[in-house]
Amino acid sequence: MTIENTEDLFVEGLQHVYYTEQRLLDALSELEESSSEEELQEGFAEHREETQQHVERLEEVFEAVGREPEAAEDPVVEGMIEAHEEFVEKEPSDGALDRFNIAAGQKSEHYEIACYGNLTPMADQLGLDEAADILERNMREEQDALDELATLGEQFDYGRIEA
């Protein structure tokens, strides 16, 4: 795809965030399954449900711009997933894996917030008010998820890693 104007740039970014959200559906399941703390498992399960809603909303945005939903591979997401897989291969303790999962979740939330933070003003500039509202809603929910993960990270008992 040749990027010649703001709409092309917007669609390219939309395809990347669509891919990101789809890949994170599976990654969130992995984070849930690999976490040993119930509160953490529940948080990842809830965010997975929210992520499914984000995918559906992004499909609405594609419709608003007259495009079929199409995902474009995002190497950043692939790198985060690969980093998690490599860490798991090291056979960490449950506590170390839980803390790593919190950090992995925070990294992905920061990235998603950046994606939505870039797409929203483009949608505004293109006069896509409905799309901008949808993207802003997804971004706010990502920020809320980041806040929850930050709280879990701050409250984490590092003695669990030593045990």
N, C-alpha and C positions, 0 to 999 in steps of 0.2 A: 504494500500500500504506500503510495506516495503521499507525503504530508505537504500539502500546498496552502492550507489555510487553517483557521482556528477550528472549524468543524472537523477537519481531518485529524487534527491534534486531539480534539475532544474524543472522537470515536476511538482513536488509538488508545488513549488513556482508559476509556470505558471498557475496551476489550481486555486490557491488562487487569483492571480491578475485578472484572467479571471472572477471569481466570483465577485470580487470587482468592476470591470468595469461594469458588468451587473447590479449589485445592484445599482450602482451609477446612471445609466440611470434613474431609477425611482426616486431616491433621488433628482437628479437635477431637475426633473419635479416638485417635491414638493417644492424645494427651490425657483424655478421660480414662482410658483403659490402663495407661501406664502409671497413673497417679495413685498413691496409696491412701491419701487423706480424703475422706468422704466429702468435705466441704469443697475441696479442689475438684473432685470428680463432678460434683453437682454444678459447679461454676462452669466447667468446660462443656457439660451437657447442655446447660441453659444457653451458653454462647453459641453452641452448634445450632440450636433451634433458631436463634436470632440470625445467625449467618445464612440459614436457609431463606429467611425472610429477605435478607439483603440481596441474595441471588434473584429472588422473585422481583424485588423492586428494581434491580438493575435491568431486568428484562422489560419492565415498564419504561425505563429510560430509553432503551434501544427502540422500543415501539414509538416513543415520543419523537425520536429523530428519524423515524422511517427506515430503520435498519433491523435486520435479523440479528438476534443475539449471537455473538461470536466471541469466543475466548481467544486471546493471544497469550502464548506462554510468557510467563514472567520469571526471569532468572533469579530475581531477588527471593521470591517465594520458594523456588526450588532450592536455593542455597540454604534457607532457614530450615526447610524440611530435611535436607541432607545433613545439616549440622545436628539436628535432633537424632537422626538415625545413627550417626557416628557416636554420639554420646551414649545412646542406649547400648551400642555394641561394647562399650567399656564396662558394662555390667555394674553400674553405680548402685550404691545403697538406695533403699526406698526414699530416704530423706533427701539425698543428693538429687535423685531424679525428680522428686516433687519440686525442689527449689529450681532446678533447671527448667522444668515445665512452666513454672511461673514466669521465669525470665523469657522463655521462648514465646509465651503468650503475650508478654509485654512488647517484645520486639515486633511481633506481627501486628499488634494493635497500633503501635507507632507508625508502622508502614501503611496500614490501611487508612489511618487518619491523614497521613500525608497525601495519599492518592485522592481521597475525597476532598481534601483541602485544596487540591489543585483543580479538580474537575468542577467543583461548585461554581467558582467565579467564571470559568469558561462557559458553563451553561447559562449563567446570568448574562454574560456578554452576548451570547448567541440568541438571547430572548427566549430561552427554554425554561420558563419559570417553574413549570411542574417538575421538570427534570432536576432543576436546582434544588427544589424543596425536597425531593426524594433523596438526592445525594447528601444534602445537609442532615436529613434525618438519620441516614446510615452513619454519617460521621459522628453525630451526637451519641448514637448508641455505641460506637467504637470507643469514644472517649469515656463513656460510662463503664464499659468493660475494662478499659485500661485502669481506671480509678479503682475498680474492684480488685484487679490483679496487684496493683500497687499496695493496697491495704493488706492483701494476703502476704506479699513480700515483706512488708514492714513487720508483720506479726509472726513471721516464720520463726520457728524454734530451731536454731542452728545446732542445738544439741542432738537433734534427730539425725544429723549427718554423721556425728561421731559415734552414735550408738551401733 
